[in-house]
């Protein structure tokens, strides 16, 4: 017992030495990484104000040496595989770029940017339907799944085995047992519970892969999320947007929370781009790979009644540059009349913030809609802390009150639309695997604008006075959250 007292007295007196060594080592590691200054400062603050705990958090979620190398290798592998397809598609790309340029040369720059950066090809032989909320999306999705003849490909951040999830899984199992190839990729962080059922569904015939499994030895994987939502059916029908597979996306629901979201159903050549992206991810994680034969990339004999230019912007932690963010900035810079943005989280990077402020200052009517009440207090407070300079400059900000605004859309000049999984924050722009469909189409843009007007009717206007009247302690809390924004 006496020896224990001696040890305890020694620890009490000298504990600061190992703590100092650990903190110093973490400080040096962070500085040597030469990361973005704002992110570096944020991590240093965490370690200073949360001694030891901050180091643990950094070790599991902040270190990027090994992860960056892994994602760069992955991105390099993607580009090599994509380049093989790209050479074959050059004549098609040249023809499509000419068509989109004649459609609108001013807003066409984003299509050329995505071609020049080898991110995605342009397509025009398409038809698309804008789907508002889960109740619309799932109605179409269930019908399309029942019609599947050859293959079904799913890639989702959240896949819950609840009522709607079970309905979808029942169809997938039935299809798999009747000879349809069913491949499913889910994110281990977003679908942790469902991931544990992998073996069960593999035994039922579904080819099931988990993207970046999260284990104690690889907790840092939870910081890199596959946030994409992709469905490809027979290579002819595709779905994208913010709606995951879960009952909470249906209205009404048992959670008593109205969920406002947006998805897109696509038929035509644009589905091939989704197919290629799914294939790239599948090749990188699956043992049973497959070749992109014509049955996965069918030639469309149907020519739709009108041309609908569609491309996609994809991003990942290994991407240089961050294609989704840069494509959005390019489009915002090209805006001449109006910009409408919907996002659940607004924590813009400096470059995105500058693009919006310049757009407002040159006379473009810029409107932003975010939730009145977010699903994460720290992120919501950080989002609100960014708004003051925007409203002072003249941007209109609306706080959606009917429920939770989860849509990730942008509409520019009533003609160019972004619909996808990308939130307007650093995580989506720089860390997650994300995608956004880009459409140059007046019909879809008008539908987005009409929906924005409906949502405005159930929203509260946010002004500089609104922020001024907030309680001082909430503003203080928001300021602290803002400092941590690079880590959120």
LINGI-V511878 format. One line per field, one symbol per residue. ss: DSSP state (H for helix, E for strand, - for the rest). phi: phi as a letter, one per 20 degrees, with the letter a starting at -180 (. if undefined). psi: psi as a letter, one per 20 degrees, with the letter a starting at -180 (. if undefined). A space follows every 50 residues. Layout:
ss=???
phi=???
psi=???
This chain:
ss=-HHHHHHHHHHHHHHHHHHHHHHHHHHHHHHH----HHHHHHHHHHHHH- --HHHHHHHHHH--HHHHHHHHHHHHHHHHHHHHHHHHHHHHHHHHHHHH HHH-----HHHHHHHH------E--EEEEEEEHHHHHHHHHHHHHHH--- EEEEEE--E---HHHHHHHHHHHHHHH---EEEEEEE----HHHH--HHH HHH---EEEEE----HHHHHHHH--E---EEEE---EEEEE---E-HHH- --------EE-EEEEEEE-HHHHHHHHHHHHHHHH--------------- --------EEEEEEE-------HHHHHHHHHHHH---EEEEE---EE--H HHHHHHHHHHH---EEEEEEE-----HHHHHHHHH--HHHHHH--EEEEE ---EE---EEEE---EEEEE---EEHHHHHH-EEEEEEEE-HHHHHHHHH HHHHHH--EEEE-HHHHH---HHHHHHHHHHHH-HHH-
phi=.ffffffffffgedgfffffffffffgfffffflffgffgfffffgffec gmffffgfgeddfcgffffffffffffgffffffffgfegfffgffffff fffaffefgfffffffeleaeeccebcbcedemfffffffffffffegdc bcdcccfdceedfffffffffffffffdnefdccdcefffcgffgfeggg fffeoeeccdelgdcgfcffgfeddeefccccclmdcccbpeeeeaffee dfcfelcfdebbccdccpffffffffffgffffecefeebeeegfecfee efdffbecfcccddbbgefceffffffffgfffegdcbccccbfcdcffg ffgfffffgffeoffdccccffceebgfffffgffefgfffffpfeccdf dfadedfccccclmbdcdcadefebffffcdfecbcfccdbfffffffff fffffffdcdfdcffgffefggfffffffffffegfef
psi=ghhghggghgghhjhhghgggggggggggghhhlapghhghghhgghgim qgghggggghihpifggggghggghggghghhhghgghigggggghghgh hhgnhgjihhghghghjlgqqqqimqqqppoorhhgghggggghghiphg qpppoqgpoqlbghghgghgggggggijippopppqphghlgghhijggg hhhjipopqppmporhilhhhiiopnjqopppojjhpqpraiornqhiiq prriikopoorprpppqahhhhgggggggggghiiqhnrqqmrhhhmqpo hpoqhqpnppaqpqqrhipornggghggggghhiphgqppppqhpnmqrg hggggghggghjjpopppprqhorjoggggggghiihghghhhjqpppop ihbpoiqnqpppkkgpqpobioqmrhgghigrorqpqppnphggghgggg hghghhikqppprhhghhiqqhhhhgghhghhhjgii.
